[in-house]
């Protein structure tokens, strides 16, 4: 049985700035200028397909999946065989791609997340945003759409009907992390782009002819000036950042893209900032809203807030022990009402 290979948690821009500042203090190293480009962030459920010598394995964000223990039909779709139509034989197709590759994407469409442009599609789709070749210390992340497309076509020559590769969206841009003017220019460039995507998902419009809202954008590093771009999962993740529109942000930050972290004056203000409906609904997507899952839901929310709030706590002079109980109480009240 394969082990879960987790797709990294993508942070906000201010977390990248904070990480690089700490890296400079600890090691003296600091990438001067990083080139970026974005992909539309679809509002679905994060899933992946592992192709290994032992076979094809399916996973959600937090657990391995099977057709008998599934997540919205994703494992059933991956393992579909003998379909006898244009959708093809999925499991046989995935076997042609290995061994030792993990295909990450969003499983999205009708019945996954309501109210989105993609939720109007005729069928669910698997929209691929990255590949990982190898495992552990030898792992390599690939995000270039052309490389992903070439890999997925492989010897099969075609891909299943509901498998898509997300393209780049928007211009390539550069951030000089040593230059405050360069950093300050990024929100003015990216916030209008994020707002446009939330107003109408451009990929769904172009691919399916459907009009509706999107979630935001994820920005991937493409080159580091004066150095080699890290391709290992951990190193690559430290340079990525996401930006969601007003309706989908897990915090009540003023803007989708900010260089400086939000500062709060009290525990209540921290809870209001971090414990949003968008974050709580993510927890529901992970665990459902049955009362028997209350403990799992609360554990998910508390862990998610703790993971994403280190910068906010530090800037506000608060500790996790001061806010943890209040975070859990707000989440419990929302879940049980």
C-alpha positions as MATLAB code, in Angstrom:
seq = 'XXXXXXXXXXXXXXXXXXXXXXXXXXXXXXXXXXXXXXXXXXXXXXXXXXXXXXXXXXXXXXXXXXXXXXXXXXXXXXXXXXXXXXXXXXXXXXXXXXXXXXXXXXXXXXXXXXXXXXXXXXXXXXXXXXXXXXXXXXXXXXXXXXXXXXXXXXXXXXXXXXXXXXXXXXXXXXXXXXXXXXXXXXXXXXXXXXXXXXXXXXXXXXXXXXXXXXXXXXXXXXXXXXXXXXXXXXXXXXXXXXXXXXXXXXXXXXXXXXXXXXXXXXXXXXXXXXXXXXXXXXXXXXXXXXXXXXXXXXXXXXXXXXXXXXXXXXXXXXXXXXXXXXXXXXXXXXXXX';
ca = [
       0.000    0.000    0.000;
       1.327    3.449   -0.909;
       1.832    6.123    1.721;
       0.172    9.530    1.569;
       2.239   12.148   -0.298;
       0.864   15.467    0.901;
       0.695   18.454   -1.408;
       2.225   21.329    0.471;
       0.156   23.973    2.201;
       0.495   27.146    0.124;
       0.982   30.296    2.165;
       0.272   33.982    1.537;
       2.856   36.418    0.192;
       3.649   37.881    3.607;
       4.584   34.373    4.800;
       7.103   34.054    1.953;
       8.582   37.431    2.924;
       8.795   36.292    6.554;
      10.405   32.958    5.655;
      13.076   34.584    3.489;
      13.836   37.151    6.199;
      14.361   34.308    8.700;
      16.469   32.428    6.154;
      18.738   35.449    5.775;
      19.158   35.743    9.544;
      19.870   32.027    9.987;
      22.034   31.317    6.935;
      22.884   34.618    5.270;
      21.192   33.345    2.088;
      18.469   35.317    0.348;
      17.172   34.851   -3.210;
      17.382   38.309   -4.713;
      14.779   38.168   -7.474;
      12.219   35.433   -8.153;
      10.127   35.219  -11.328;
       6.516   34.087  -10.944;
       3.450   33.190  -12.922;
      -0.058   32.290  -11.766;
      -2.642   29.559  -12.308;
      -6.341   29.810  -11.525;
      -7.157   28.269   -8.138;
     -10.235   26.116   -8.609;
     -12.554   25.624   -5.656;
     -12.680   21.841   -5.351;
     -11.077   19.157   -3.242;
      -7.343   18.484   -3.416;
      -6.657   14.969   -4.717;
      -3.799   13.046   -6.287;
      -2.959    9.886   -8.183;
       0.185    7.957   -7.295;
       1.610    5.683   -9.990;
       4.041    3.206   -8.471;
       5.525   -0.129   -9.535;
       2.939   -1.823   -7.308;
       0.022   -0.136   -9.065;
      -2.169    2.962   -9.110;
      -3.100    4.546   -5.765;
      -5.480    7.393   -5.015;
      -5.424    9.980   -2.262;
      -7.267   12.983   -0.913;
      -5.551   15.779    0.959;
      -5.349   13.859    4.236;
      -5.954   10.172    3.499;
      -5.625    7.397    0.964;
      -8.801    6.663   -0.998;
     -10.399    3.601   -2.556;
     -13.678    3.146   -4.457;
     -15.072    1.715   -1.204;
     -13.745    4.594    0.936;
     -13.885    7.512   -1.446;
     -13.997   11.302   -1.629;
     -16.802   12.479   -3.929;
     -16.176    9.678   -6.409;
     -12.551   10.492   -7.227;
     -11.123    7.019   -6.535;
     -13.978    5.431   -8.457;
     -13.151    7.669  -11.439;
      -9.420    6.882  -11.296;
      -9.968    3.139  -11.061;
     -12.647    3.036  -13.763;
     -11.940    0.267  -16.276;
     -13.578   -1.128  -19.382;
     -15.688    1.979  -19.985;
     -15.938    1.353  -23.714;
     -16.394    5.005  -24.609;
     -14.409    8.180  -25.245;
     -13.601    8.508  -21.537;
     -11.315    5.501  -21.915;
      -9.974    3.034  -19.410;
      -8.698    5.303  -16.621;
      -6.722    2.873  -14.479;
      -4.908    1.438  -17.511;
      -4.134    4.975  -18.683;
      -2.592    5.977  -15.347;
      -0.451    2.828  -15.319;
       1.250    4.067  -18.504;
       2.576    7.159  -16.701;
       4.703    5.562  -14.010;
       6.427    4.482  -12.132;
       7.112    6.880   -9.286;
       5.023    9.894  -10.265;
       2.304   11.659   -8.269;
      -0.251   13.769  -10.125;
      -1.777   16.584   -8.056;
      -4.943   18.445   -8.950;
      -8.355   19.673   -7.926;
     -11.314   17.302   -8.222;
     -14.066   19.786   -8.893;
     -17.412   20.273  -10.540;
     -21.042   19.468   -9.716;
     -21.531   18.206   -6.193;
     -18.100   19.250   -4.915;
     -18.254   22.958   -4.020;
     -21.496   24.829   -4.825;
     -21.854   28.259   -6.381;
     -18.695   28.225   -8.491;
     -18.336   28.480  -12.258;
     -16.913   24.948  -12.361;
     -19.866   23.591  -10.342;
     -22.016   24.150  -13.450;
     -19.950   21.702  -15.532;
     -21.671   18.603  -16.878;
     -19.319   16.231  -15.031;
     -16.635   16.404  -12.377;
     -13.129   17.090  -13.701;
      -9.602   16.500  -12.427;
      -7.680   19.724  -13.075;
      -3.947   19.041  -12.707;
      -1.663   21.785  -11.416;
       1.549   19.861  -10.563;
       3.446   16.601  -10.818;
       5.965   15.129   -8.422;
       8.581   12.735   -9.744;
      10.147   10.446   -7.153;
       9.830   10.387   -3.389;
      11.583   11.704   -0.314;
      14.942   13.369   -0.841;
      14.844   12.593   -4.578;
      11.453   14.183   -5.241;
      11.119   16.816   -7.960;
       8.135   19.144   -8.472;
       6.999   20.072  -12.000;
       4.500   22.918  -12.532;
       5.168   24.059  -16.125;
       1.912   23.339  -18.000;
       3.687   22.259  -21.213;
       5.836   19.767  -19.295;
       2.807   18.405  -17.430;
       0.830   18.053  -20.663;
       3.678   16.217  -22.406;
       4.048   13.893  -19.414;
       0.337   13.120  -19.202;
       0.022   12.367  -22.898;
       3.075   10.073  -22.722;
       2.875    6.804  -24.614;
      -0.926    6.755  -24.358;
      -1.186    9.619  -26.833;
      -4.368   10.951  -25.220;
      -5.747   11.579  -21.784;
      -9.161   10.814  -20.225;
     -11.924   13.209  -21.221;
     -12.279   14.747  -17.745;
      -8.549   15.194  -17.104;
      -7.276   18.731  -17.715;
      -4.006   20.610  -17.232;
      -4.319   24.106  -15.779;
      -2.483   26.687  -17.935;
      -0.722   29.837  -16.850;
      -2.970   32.845  -16.319;
      -1.791   36.428  -16.335;
       1.655   37.913  -16.935;
       4.979   36.721  -15.629;
       6.356   39.100  -13.005;
       9.401   39.418  -10.776;
       9.776   40.142   -7.083;
      13.039   41.456   -5.692;
      12.784   40.413   -2.048;
      15.676   42.694   -1.121;
      13.919   45.793   -2.486;
      10.953   47.297   -0.651;
       9.733   49.185   -3.722;
       9.601   45.936   -5.677;
       7.641   44.254   -2.884;
       5.246   47.187   -2.497;
       4.410   47.068   -6.210;
       3.198   43.444   -6.089;
      -0.240   44.030   -4.474;
      -1.099   46.738   -7.019;
      -0.255   44.300   -9.828;
      -1.943   41.180   -8.459;
      -5.017   42.301   -6.500;
      -6.928   43.444   -9.624;
      -6.057   40.130  -11.301;
      -7.411   38.158   -8.328;
     -10.600   40.248   -8.312;
     -11.121   39.540  -12.020;
     -10.758   35.780  -11.469;
     -13.244   35.823   -8.602;
     -15.725   37.811  -10.700;
     -15.467   35.278  -13.542;
     -13.304   32.168  -13.711;
     -11.376   32.607  -16.991;
     -10.294   28.964  -17.299;
     -13.809   27.602  -16.863;
     -15.124   30.194  -19.325;
     -12.511   29.297  -21.947;
     -12.721   25.524  -21.421;
     -16.446   24.919  -20.890;
     -18.103   28.161  -21.994;
     -19.560   28.603  -18.498;
     -19.759   31.939  -16.721;
     -19.424   32.195  -12.953;
     -17.153   33.033  -10.060;
     -13.675   31.688   -9.375;
     -11.650   31.382   -6.180;
      -8.327   33.090   -6.839;
      -4.813   32.401   -8.071;
      -1.726   30.446   -7.024;
       1.649   31.915   -7.974;
       4.496   29.532   -8.756;
       8.207   30.415   -8.930;
       9.786   29.921  -12.354;
      13.348   31.166  -11.870;
      15.594   32.576   -9.151;
      18.122   35.186  -10.216;
      21.683   34.140   -9.461;
      20.712   30.681   -8.222;
      19.026   27.446   -9.232;
      15.282   27.260   -8.638;
      14.635   24.597   -5.982;
      12.534   21.733   -7.334;
      12.296   19.649   -4.155;
       8.804   19.929   -2.601;
       9.889   21.773    0.552;
      12.212   24.249   -1.147;
       9.719   24.950   -3.928;
       6.849   25.434   -1.481;
       8.658   28.165    0.427;
       8.535   30.395   -2.664;
       4.913   29.747   -3.742;
       2.019   31.881   -2.581;
      -1.744   32.006   -3.062;
      -4.294   34.797   -3.264;
      -8.048   34.316   -2.910;
     -10.859   36.723   -3.664;
     -12.969   38.402   -0.978;
     -15.533   35.585   -0.858;
     -12.985   32.801   -0.360;
     -10.233   34.109    1.906;
      -9.631   32.079    5.044;
      -8.711   35.308    6.860;
     -10.385   38.700    6.931;
      -7.290   40.371    5.516;
      -7.995   43.672    3.793;
      -6.522   42.556    0.453;
      -5.883   39.261   -1.324;
      -2.165   40.066   -1.687;
      -0.379   41.926    1.114;
       3.297   42.356    1.855;
       2.738   43.160    5.520;
       0.938   40.907    7.964;
      -2.296   41.964    9.685;
      -1.843   43.139   13.295;
      -4.617   42.664   15.870;
      -5.033   44.141   19.332;
      -6.780   41.302   21.178;
      -7.676   37.618   21.202;
     -11.173   38.446   19.928;
      -9.728   40.380   16.993;
      -7.439   37.438   16.202;
     -10.375   35.029   16.167;
     -12.378   37.380   13.930;
      -9.411   37.610   11.558;
      -8.609   33.896   11.324;
     -11.831   31.975   11.978;
     -13.834   32.871    8.864;
     -16.758   31.149    7.198;
     -14.465   30.268    4.287;
     -12.061   28.414    6.588;
     -14.866   26.707    8.488;
     -16.448   25.540    5.241;
     -13.096   24.055    4.252;
     -13.263   22.038    7.462;
     -16.752   20.877    6.558;
     -15.480   19.824    3.138;
     -12.823   17.736    4.863;
     -15.042   16.101    7.499;
     -18.701   16.781    6.780;
     -21.141   18.377    9.214;
     -22.493   15.316   11.014;
     -22.439   15.789   14.779;
     -20.321   12.638   15.200;
     -17.510   14.431   13.312;
     -17.436   17.436   15.660;
     -14.093   16.444   17.198;
     -12.435   15.853   13.826;
     -13.787   19.152   12.488;
     -12.543   21.125   15.496;
      -9.132   19.468   15.348;
      -8.891   20.364   11.655;
      -9.825   24.017   12.196;
      -7.483   24.454   15.171;
      -4.575   22.871   13.279;
      -5.293   24.950   10.170;
      -5.401   28.231   12.090;
      -2.245   27.375   14.027;
      -0.422   26.458   10.819;
      -1.363   29.686    9.050;
      -1.210   32.244   11.862;
       2.414   32.262   13.050;
       3.120   35.611   11.394;
      -0.091   37.223   12.695;
       0.575   36.024   16.248;
       4.156   37.261   16.192;
       3.239   40.675   14.774;
       0.441   41.078   17.318;
       2.459   39.994   20.353;
       0.206   37.004   21.029;
       0.985   33.344   21.672;
      -0.872   30.296   20.421;
      -1.727   29.270   23.984;
      -3.569   32.583   24.422;
      -5.830   32.110   21.403;
      -6.291   28.346   20.992;
      -9.312   27.958   23.272;
     -11.078   30.941   21.701;
     -10.464   29.577   18.196;
     -11.959   26.223   19.168;
     -14.947   27.849   20.872;
     -15.790   29.947   17.805;
     -15.482   26.933   15.524;
     -17.629   24.754   17.823;
     -20.353   27.402   18.046;
     -20.471   27.724   14.242;
     -20.463   23.952   13.633;
     -23.271   23.141   16.075;
     -25.632   26.010   15.405;
];
